[in-house]
Structure formats: structure tokens, C-alpha cells
Amino acid sequence: MTKHSSFNELPIPLGINNALNILPFPIQESYRHYRLCFCERQEMCIGEIFKDAERLAYCESIDIESARQYCRQIVDQHLMKQSMSNSHIKPTVKKLTQAMQSIESQTDHHCKKLLTTHLKNKNQAIGIDLLKTQGGFHSTTEVFLSYAAWARSLCDALAYLPSTPTSGKDPYLSLVIHDEETDITASSGLSLSLQADIYQALLHAHTL
């Protein structure tokens, strides 16, 4: 059995605040741009959700795994609600820049190499084989998965749900990658560039 609070409801049971101030959190993890903290106290596990230094919600459960599940559910519901509200409001370059800076520590080095390659080439279309090599990937599929994972993290930071293109392409990939371009000189015939606003934001993020 789990008792939990949403982002808008934070009733703190008697004694929990004092307990959390005394006991350390043995487990802390990042989930969709939020920090989840878990602490076992007697026969109960307490989970809390933080955004930066602000506590947004908590739950009480019988074990850490149940608390983790409910904390993630709270975050998922909150982001979905915010994303639906922002789905028709395209993020500005300024907001994209801020979001990129906020997820930098969560971006793996393979993805960073991809993004750096676009910056060095001033967002000219780059062959997929070169991107695969520069990023240290074993397949082109891994290249696209890296872009998609970065785009999802970016959208989580923005609480933004990208619209699905009429072409039916993945909305997250379409948010960050310019339409694939045919290059007859490349062995694979496929070249990619970043969307113009994504490139401008990335440029600002690296120069600020």
C-alpha cells in the first residue's frame, strides 16, 4: 500500500519533516530532469521528488521499489499535464538554450560529440557515416537513438510535447534534426543537420 501526494497536494504527515531532516537519503537518482530521494524508516520507505532545491512531492510506501514506482508516476503525470498545455507553444531559442544548459550534465559523451560535430561544421549537412564515427557509435541506429534521447531530455526540461509531423516521423527526432538530405557523394546517401532554432540555441549554450 502506498500513500502519495501530487505536485499540487503536499500534506506532510506528523513527524516526517523531522525524520527527513535527521536521516540521510541512501538512494538518490535522476528521473526525467527531477531528483528522486528514498529513505527507509522503520517499516516504511519515504520517497521525495525535488526540482533543483525545491521539494515538490513525496510518497510513503512499504519498500523502495514501490516508492520509486509512485514517485516516477507522479513525475510522469505532472510532465504530461504540463506538456499538453505547452504542446501548441513552440519553445523560443532562449528557452531552448536554458534547457540545453540544464541537461548538459545528463547528456552522455557520445551525444556531446555529435552536437560538437554540428557546431564545428556550422550546421552544414553531415554524412551519417561521419556522425557515426565522430560519436563513437557502432551503427546508424545508435546515432538516431542518441538524438532522440537528447530530444526527450530537452522536452522534459521544457515540459514540452512536440507535435507529430504530417510525414509521420518521430516527433522528438523531427524537433532536433533537419529533414534528411540525400547526398549522392556519400556512401550511405544520407546527411543530417540540426533544426535552425536548435542549432542557434546550442551555439548560445556553448558560448554563454
Residue frames relative to the residue before (quaternion, step in Angstrom):
aa qw qx qy qz dx dy dz
M 1.0000 0.0000 0.0000 0.0000 0.00 0.00 0.00
T 0.0796 -0.8142 0.5751 0.0069 3.56 -0.88 0.95
K 0.1757 -0.7469 0.6339 0.0974 3.50 -1.04 0.87
H 0.0866 0.8246 -0.5537 0.0767 3.56 -0.71 0.97
S 0.3040 -0.7309 0.5803 0.1913 3.54 -1.30 0.38
S 0.4355 -0.6686 0.5323 0.2829 3.53 -1.16 0.58
F 0.7027 -0.4400 0.3293 0.4519 3.55 -1.31 -0.07
N 0.7228 0.4342 -0.2480 0.4770 3.56 1.12 -0.55
E 0.7397 0.3228 -0.2013 0.5551 3.59 1.26 -0.20
L 0.0644 0.8245 -0.5553 0.0881 3.56 -0.47 1.18
P 0.0927 0.7897 -0.6001 0.0875 3.63 0.54 1.06
I 0.1803 -0.7995 0.5659 0.0892 3.60 -0.60 1.09
P 0.3884 -0.7319 0.5033 0.2453 3.63 -0.51 1.12
L 0.6420 -0.5534 0.3781 0.3722 3.54 -1.15 0.70
G 0.8182 0.2720 -0.2087 0.4616 3.55 -0.91 0.95
I 0.5699 0.6187 -0.3972 0.3671 3.61 1.13 -0.43
N 0.6212 0.5450 -0.3562 0.4362 3.60 0.90 -0.81
N 0.6765 0.4891 -0.2999 0.4616 3.58 0.87 -0.94
A 0.6474 0.5258 -0.3222 0.4479 3.56 0.98 -0.83
L 0.6903 0.4810 -0.2872 0.4579 3.56 0.92 -0.89
N 0.6227 0.5331 -0.3481 0.4547 3.57 1.12 -0.49
I 0.7023 0.4547 -0.2550 0.4848 3.57 1.18 -0.58
L 0.7581 0.3947 -0.2102 0.4746 3.56 0.81 -1.02
P 0.4114 -0.6931 0.5274 0.2687 3.61 -0.99 0.78
F 0.4443 -0.6529 0.5312 0.3068 3.56 -1.25 0.32
P 0.2947 -0.7849 0.5141 0.1811 3.62 -0.39 1.14
I 0.7780 0.2215 -0.1249 0.5745 3.57 1.17 -0.53
Q 0.0769 0.7563 -0.6462 0.0682 3.54 -0.92 1.00
E 0.0701 0.8036 -0.5862 0.0752 3.57 -0.92 0.85
S 0.4235 -0.6833 0.5362 0.2575 3.54 -1.26 0.46
Y 0.0495 0.7874 -0.6124 0.0498 3.57 -1.00 0.85
R 0.8465 -0.1430 0.0476 0.5106 3.54 -0.60 1.22
H 0.7295 -0.4566 0.2191 0.4597 3.55 0.88 1.04
Y 0.6306 0.4588 -0.3486 0.5199 3.58 1.23 0.41
R 0.3619 -0.7136 0.5551 0.2273 3.57 -1.19 0.50
L 0.1512 -0.7819 0.6024 0.0527 3.55 -0.80 1.08
C 0.0756 -0.7979 0.5981 0.0045 3.57 -0.90 0.99
F 0.0804 -0.8102 0.5807 0.0045 3.57 -0.95 0.91
C 0.0118 0.7926 -0.6075 0.0502 3.54 -1.00 0.90
E 0.2790 -0.7520 0.5755 0.1597 3.59 -0.86 0.98
R 0.0038 0.7918 -0.6080 0.0581 3.54 -0.84 1.05
Q 0.8095 -0.1069 0.0013 0.5773 3.56 -0.42 1.27
E 0.7804 -0.2834 0.2094 0.5166 3.64 -0.61 -1.04
M 0.6473 0.4967 -0.3063 0.4904 3.58 1.19 0.42
C 0.2220 -0.7407 0.6158 0.1512 3.55 -1.17 0.61
I 0.1895 -0.7811 0.5889 0.0847 3.55 -0.88 0.99
G 0.0786 -0.7855 0.6131 0.0290 3.56 -0.88 0.98
E 0.0661 -0.7972 0.5998 0.0209 3.55 -1.03 0.82
I 0.2677 -0.7518 0.5878 0.1331 3.52 -1.22 0.66
F 0.0658 -0.8092 0.5839 -0.0047 3.55 -0.82 1.07
K 0.1351 -0.7152 0.6763 0.1132 3.51 -1.28 0.61
D 0.7707 -0.0872 -0.0245 0.6307 3.55 -0.22 1.32
A 0.7890 -0.2790 0.1995 0.5097 3.64 -0.67 -1.02
E 0.5896 0.5996 -0.3543 0.4091 3.59 1.28 -0.08
R 0.3191 -0.7302 0.5719 0.1946 3.55 -0.90 0.96
L 0.1995 -0.8281 0.5203 0.0612 3.54 -0.72 1.13
A 0.8044 -0.0829 0.0864 0.5820 3.59 1.03 -0.65
Y 0.1183 -0.7832 0.6059 0.0736 3.57 -1.28 0.26
C 0.0878 -0.7727 0.6200 0.1045 3.54 -1.31 0.15
E 0.2526 -0.7200 0.6228 0.1728 3.54 -1.31 0.40
S 0.0875 0.8053 -0.5805 0.0827 3.56 -0.87 0.91
I 0.6497 -0.5434 0.3714 0.3803 3.55 -1.31 0.14
D 0.8046 0.0289 -0.0177 0.5928 3.61 1.17 -0.46
I 0.6992 -0.4909 0.3271 0.4039 3.55 -1.31 0.32
E 0.6550 0.5289 -0.3335 0.4243 3.60 0.88 -0.85
S 0.6522 0.4924 -0.3142 0.4832 3.60 1.00 -0.77
A 0.6413 0.5162 -0.3213 0.4680 3.57 1.00 -0.81
R 0.6294 0.5334 -0.3280 0.4602 3.59 1.01 -0.82
Q 0.6515 0.5331 -0.3082 0.4432 3.55 0.94 -0.93
Y 0.7108 0.4517 -0.2660 0.4691 3.57 0.86 -0.92
C 0.6166 0.5295 -0.3518 0.4645 3.60 1.04 -0.68
R 0.6599 0.4964 -0.3071 0.4731 3.58 0.95 -0.85
Q 0.6248 0.5395 -0.3330 0.4557 3.56 1.05 -0.77
I 0.6362 0.5244 -0.3237 0.4642 3.58 1.01 -0.83
V 0.6572 0.5031 -0.3032 0.4724 3.58 0.95 -0.91
D 0.6470 0.5301 -0.3194 0.4454 3.59 0.91 -0.94
Q 0.6825 0.4906 -0.2886 0.4584 3.57 0.87 -0.96
H 0.6488 0.5242 -0.3109 0.4557 3.55 1.01 -0.86
L 0.6865 0.4777 -0.2870 0.4671 3.58 0.88 -0.94
M 0.6306 0.5294 -0.3389 0.4551 3.57 1.01 -0.74
K 0.6484 0.5169 -0.3143 0.4622 3.57 0.97 -0.87
Q 0.6799 0.4760 -0.2862 0.4789 3.58 0.92 -0.92
S 0.6581 0.5320 -0.3079 0.4348 3.56 0.96 -0.91
M 0.6388 0.5227 -0.3276 0.4598 3.57 0.99 -0.80
S 0.6473 0.5154 -0.3105 0.4680 3.57 1.07 -0.75
N 0.7577 0.3842 -0.1974 0.4892 3.58 1.09 -0.75
S 0.4021 0.7691 -0.4427 0.2255 3.58 1.27 -0.06
H 0.7358 0.3864 -0.2314 0.5057 3.60 1.12 -0.54
I 0.6353 0.4864 -0.3305 0.5006 3.58 1.28 0.16
K 0.2459 -0.7941 0.5384 0.1381 3.59 -0.21 1.24
P 0.4961 -0.6802 0.4472 0.3022 3.61 -0.81 0.94
T 0.4508 -0.6696 0.5207 0.2780 3.55 -1.08 0.75
V 0.6619 -0.4861 0.3775 0.4280 3.57 -1.27 0.27
K 0.6229 0.5481 -0.3377 0.4444 3.59 1.03 -0.76
K 0.6884 0.4662 -0.2846 0.4772 3.58 0.90 -0.90
L 0.6167 0.5359 -0.3405 0.4653 3.57 1.08 -0.70
T 0.6362 0.5336 -0.3171 0.4583 3.57 1.02 -0.86
Q 0.6677 0.4976 -0.2963 0.4678 3.57 0.90 -0.94
A 0.6545 0.5122 -0.3108 0.4611 3.57 0.98 -0.83
M 0.6395 0.5287 -0.3235 0.4547 3.59 0.99 -0.81
Q 0.6566 0.5015 -0.3087 0.4712 3.56 0.98 -0.81
S 0.6759 0.5170 -0.2986 0.4322 3.58 1.00 -0.80
I 0.7408 0.3788 -0.2268 0.5063 3.62 1.14 -0.53
E 0.3517 0.7744 -0.4770 0.2216 3.59 1.24 0.04
S 0.6848 0.4918 -0.2930 0.4509 3.58 0.91 -0.89
Q 0.6779 0.4790 -0.2839 0.4801 3.60 1.23 -0.44
T 0.5869 0.5873 -0.3615 0.4242 3.58 1.29 -0.24
D 0.3821 -0.7495 0.4859 0.2371 3.61 -0.64 1.06
H 0.6705 -0.5502 0.3278 0.3745 3.55 -1.22 0.51
H 0.5808 0.5718 -0.3823 0.4354 3.62 1.13 -0.52
C 0.6772 0.4773 -0.2845 0.4823 3.57 0.93 -0.93
K 0.6235 0.5411 -0.3379 0.4520 3.59 1.02 -0.77
K 0.6360 0.5207 -0.3296 0.4646 3.58 1.05 -0.73
L 0.6139 0.5414 -0.3391 0.4636 3.58 1.06 -0.74
L 0.6973 0.4794 -0.2727 0.4578 3.55 0.82 -1.04
T 0.6312 0.5285 -0.3250 0.4655 3.58 1.04 -0.78
T 0.6162 0.5492 -0.3376 0.4525 3.58 1.05 -0.75
H 0.6470 0.5027 -0.3202 0.4756 3.60 1.00 -0.78
L 0.6452 0.5194 -0.3204 0.4596 3.58 1.00 -0.80
K 0.6732 0.5055 -0.2969 0.4507 3.58 0.89 -0.92
N 0.7302 0.3987 -0.2223 0.5084 3.57 1.12 -0.68
K 0.4250 -0.7423 0.4300 0.2889 3.57 1.33 0.31
N 0.6410 -0.5916 0.2770 0.4030 3.51 1.08 0.94
Q 0.3110 0.7020 -0.5609 0.3097 3.54 1.04 0.73
A 0.6010 -0.5653 0.4118 0.3869 3.58 -1.11 0.60
I 0.1365 -0.8013 0.5817 0.0284 3.57 -0.84 1.04
G 0.5232 -0.6509 0.4576 0.3052 3.55 -0.97 0.87
I 0.5642 -0.6370 0.4136 0.3237 3.54 -0.98 0.88
D 0.6137 0.5511 -0.3534 0.4414 3.60 1.08 -0.64
L 0.6545 0.4985 -0.3095 0.4768 3.57 1.01 -0.79
L 0.6346 0.5230 -0.3250 0.4670 3.59 1.00 -0.80
K 0.6301 0.5327 -0.3273 0.4604 3.56 1.01 -0.81
T 0.6776 0.4877 -0.2858 0.4704 3.56 0.95 -0.89
Q 0.6756 0.5095 -0.2929 0.4452 3.57 0.87 -1.00
G 0.7217 0.4417 -0.2447 0.4735 3.57 1.02 -0.78
G 0.4341 -0.7129 0.4492 0.3185 3.57 1.26 -0.25
F 0.4072 0.7156 -0.4676 0.3216 3.58 1.10 0.71
H 0.4506 -0.6911 0.5011 0.2614 3.56 -1.25 0.43
S 0.7989 0.1100 -0.0572 0.5885 3.58 1.22 -0.35
T 0.6029 -0.5550 0.4235 0.3861 3.56 -1.25 0.36
T 0.5596 0.5952 -0.3878 0.4268 3.58 1.17 -0.54
E 0.6456 0.5192 -0.3164 0.4620 3.59 0.99 -0.83
V 0.5954 0.5613 -0.3575 0.4502 3.59 1.10 -0.66
F 0.6976 0.4647 -0.2728 0.4722 3.57 0.82 -1.00
L 0.6322 0.5255 -0.3366 0.4592 3.61 1.01 -0.74
S 0.6320 0.5302 -0.3297 0.4592 3.58 1.07 -0.70
Y 0.6357 0.5093 -0.3208 0.4832 3.59 0.98 -0.83
A 0.6756 0.5135 -0.2943 0.4396 3.57 0.90 -0.98
A 0.6504 0.5123 -0.3182 0.4619 3.59 0.96 -0.86
W 0.6488 0.5079 -0.3127 0.4726 3.58 1.00 -0.83
A 0.6500 0.5215 -0.3107 0.4572 3.57 0.98 -0.86
R 0.6461 0.5142 -0.3184 0.4656 3.59 1.01 -0.78
S 0.6392 0.5092 -0.3229 0.4774 3.58 1.00 -0.80
L 0.6312 0.5361 -0.3179 0.4617 3.55 1.04 -0.83
C 0.6804 0.4842 -0.2841 0.4709 3.57 0.93 -0.90
D 0.6075 0.5361 -0.3534 0.4677 3.59 1.08 -0.65
A 0.6596 0.5063 -0.3030 0.4656 3.58 0.97 -0.88
L 0.7114 0.4350 -0.2362 0.4990 3.56 1.13 -0.70
A 0.2529 -0.7510 0.5376 0.2880 3.58 1.27 -0.49
Y 0.4402 0.6879 -0.4281 0.3870 3.52 0.96 1.04
L 0.1928 -0.7671 0.6043 0.0960 3.57 -1.00 0.89
P 0.2899 -0.7838 0.5175 0.1839 3.64 -0.31 1.16
S 0.4792 -0.6699 0.4889 0.2873 3.54 -1.05 0.74
T 0.4954 -0.6518 0.4872 0.3039 3.56 -1.16 0.61
P 0.4389 -0.7091 0.4825 0.2677 3.62 -0.71 1.02
T 0.6033 -0.5657 0.4168 0.3773 3.57 -1.18 0.50
S 0.5972 0.5805 -0.3525 0.4269 3.56 1.21 -0.50
G 0.4678 -0.6949 0.4275 0.3400 3.56 1.28 -0.38
K 0.4348 0.6994 -0.4630 0.3276 3.60 1.27 0.11
D 0.6690 -0.4916 0.3719 0.4153 3.53 -1.26 0.42
P 0.4560 -0.7249 0.4387 0.2724 3.63 -0.65 1.05
Y 0.6489 0.5163 -0.3289 0.4519 3.60 1.05 -0.67
L 0.6498 0.4952 -0.3123 0.4847 3.57 0.98 -0.80
S 0.6609 0.5187 -0.3033 0.4496 3.56 0.97 -0.87
L 0.5910 0.5794 -0.3613 0.4295 3.57 1.17 -0.56
V 0.8054 0.3089 -0.1421 0.4855 3.60 0.92 -0.85
I 0.7535 0.3666 -0.2031 0.5064 3.60 1.08 -0.64
H 0.4304 -0.6706 0.5440 0.2629 3.52 -0.99 0.90
D 0.6757 -0.4945 0.3454 0.4239 3.56 -1.15 0.60
E 0.5497 -0.6260 0.4424 0.3319 3.54 -0.97 0.88
E 0.1919 -0.7934 0.5728 0.0745 3.54 -0.94 0.92
T 0.4033 -0.7092 0.5264 0.2396 3.55 -0.98 0.85
D 0.0235 -0.7768 0.6291 -0.0174 3.54 -0.92 0.97
I 0.2982 -0.8099 0.4779 0.1636 3.58 -0.19 1.28
T 0.6245 0.5448 -0.3460 0.4399 3.59 1.24 -0.30
A 0.6353 0.5234 -0.3315 0.4610 3.60 1.22 -0.32
S 0.5884 -0.6123 0.3945 0.3510 3.55 -1.03 0.76
S 0.7394 0.3907 -0.2225 0.5011 3.57 1.02 -0.77
G 0.3817 -0.7457 0.4683 0.2808 3.59 1.23 -0.34
L 0.6629 0.4864 -0.2997 0.4840 3.59 1.21 0.37
S 0.0276 0.7847 -0.6177 0.0441 3.56 -0.87 1.03
L 0.1748 -0.7973 0.5743 0.0627 3.56 -1.12 0.71
S 0.0255 -0.7455 0.6639 0.0532 3.51 -1.32 0.47
L 0.5474 -0.6011 0.4591 0.3582 3.56 -1.26 0.26
Q 0.5817 -0.5282 0.4677 0.4049 3.53 -1.25 0.40
A 0.6351 -0.5890 0.3430 0.3633 3.60 -1.02 0.82
D 0.6995 0.4580 -0.2919 0.4644 3.61 0.85 -0.88
I 0.6105 0.5375 -0.3447 0.4687 3.58 1.13 -0.65
Y 0.6553 0.5065 -0.3099 0.4669 3.58 0.95 -0.85
Q 0.6546 0.5081 -0.3183 0.4604 3.60 0.91 -0.87
A 0.6591 0.5020 -0.3041 0.4702 3.58 0.96 -0.84
L 0.6466 0.5161 -0.3102 0.4683 3.57 1.00 -0.85
L 0.6220 0.5351 -0.3258 0.4696 3.56 1.06 -0.78
H 0.6659 0.4908 -0.2930 0.4794 3.59 0.93 -0.91
A 0.6515 0.5420 -0.3134 0.4284 3.57 0.95 -0.91
H 0.7240 0.4303 -0.2380 0.4837 3.56 1.07 -0.71
T 0.7044 0.4424 -0.2743 0.4826 3.59 1.21 -0.22
L 0.5649 0.6124 -0.3861 0.3959 3.60 1.22 -0.31
